[in-house]
């Protein structure tokens, strides 16, 4: 029978969970950008500043989480050894 070891299963699950963070992070960032657009339409300067501050705080936390996500994504990537030898691909073409 072809069974996967518990360690390999844990590694695969950790990578799956790291990948699973991408959509929620994108959604939170989009929510923050929507808040920024709302702030730009508010007539009350104080209310606009409050909404914009919320947007900035959310974006800052998302950036922190994206760094953590990137660490765990690379740590648990199934081709980690190859990418560490050859270099990690970038999102740029």
N, C-alpha and C positions, 0 to 999 in steps of 0.2 A: 504494500500500500504506500502511496506517495503522500506522506504527511509533512506538514510544515512544522518546524521546531517552534516551541513557545517563544524563544528569543526572536526568531524571524517574524513570527506573527505579531509580537509586540512592536517590532521595528516597522512593519508594514502598517500597523494601526496608528503608530505615532506619525508616520508620513501622511497617511490619509487624513488624520486630524489637522496636521499643519496645512495641508491643501484646503481643508474645509474652512479655514479661517479667512480665505481670500474673499469670498463673496460677502460675508458679514462686514469685513473691513471696508470693502468698496461701498457697501450700502451706507455705512456710517459716514464715510467721507462725502458721499453724495448728499446725505441729509445735512451735513455741515455746510456744504456749498449752497444748498437750498436756503438755509438760514441766512447766509450772506446775501443772497438775492432778496430775501424778505427785508432784511435790514436796509437795503438800498432804497426800498419803496416807502419806508416809514417816514412820516412827516415829523414826528416827535424825535428830536435829536437824541434825547436820553434813552428812549426806547430802542432806537436804532443802534446806539452804542452798546446797550445791554445785549441785544441779539447778536451783534457782531462779536462781542466778547465771548459769548457762548460758542459761536462758530470757531473762533480762534482756539479756544480751550479744547474743543472736540478734535480739531485738526491736529493739535499738538499731541493729544493722547493717541490718536490714530497713528501718527508717525512713530511714537514709542512702540506701539503694538506691532507695527509693520517691521520694525527692527527685530523684535523678538520673534515674529513669524519667520523672517528671513533666516535667523539663526537656526530655528528648529526645522525649517524646510531643508536647509543644507545638511544639518546634522543627521536627519533621518532619510535623506534622499537615497533611493536604491542604487544610484550610480555615483554615489559620493566619492568613492576612491578614484574613479576615472576622472571626474570633474576636478578633484583636487590635484591630480597629475597634469591634466590638460588645460585647466582653467574653467571657471563657471561661465556658462553662456549668459549673455546680457539680453535685455529686452530690445536692444537697439540692433538694427540691421546694418 
